[in-house]
Amino acid sequence: MIIYKDIVTGDEMISDSFKIQDINEVVFEVDCTLMEKNANPELEIGDDEEDEDTSKINNIANSFSLQRANCNKESYLRYIKGYFRVVVEKLKKKNTSEEEIQTFQKGASAYVKEQILPHFDDFKLYTGAAMDPEGMLALLRYREEGVTPYFTFWKHGLERMEV
């Protein structure tokens, strides 16, 4: 199994047990689902007790302990500029080719301008389990049909770990 960890915080963000789509060599999109909060039968309370909390949770957020983060568009822009700088520093320390770094910088900038900012209010932001403000903010949105939720992760902000 392959686990992808945030290169800034080390938080586990996603694994290959989910279908990962590489979009423009810049982001990974990963479809997810909503499930009942206590859908795991092993965690069920006894039959004589009913759980009145029927709220739904996201399977990826639940599996990787991703935490909801809130910020407005202006705060996100400040954050993402700083985050991209940190990712580039990490890539340079890993001896990533200059071509790959430029692919990230150009592609990520275009993705923010074309995909995130025009639809910012449609996204929910999630941070890793450590809730480190320097770490990756994963973006949750629904596909155009309005039914399927999916997460977007910055490909170059993830470190691949085989287990």
C-alpha positions, 0 to 999 in steps of 0.5 A: 500500500502507498500512503501519501504524507504531507511533506511539511507536517508528515501527516498522512493525507491519502492512500492508494486504497482510494482511486487517485487521478493525477490532474495536469501533473499538479494535483491529485483528485480523489473521489470520496463518499459520505457515510453514516458516522457510526457505519462501522459495525464493530463500533456499534453500541448494543442492540438495545441502545440507539445512536441518535447521531445520524450525521454523515462523515467523509470517508477520507477525512475520517480515515486520515483524521483530516480536520476542517479548517476555515478561512476566507479567500484573502486568507487562503491566498496569503496561505497558499503563497507561503505554502508554495514557497515551503513546498519549493524549498522541500523539493529543492532539498530533495534534489528535485529537478528544476524542470519539475519545480517549474512544472509545479510552480506554473501549474499550481499558480494556474490551478489556483487562478482557474479552478480554486479562486473562481469557485472558492465558496464551493470548497471546504478546506481540510488540514492534516491531523496535526492541524499545523497551519504551515501544512497542506490544506486539502480542498473538498468540493462536489463534482459538477453533477452535485452528487460526488464529493472529491478532495484535491491534494497538491501532488508536489506537497505529498511524499510517497511512502510504501508500507 
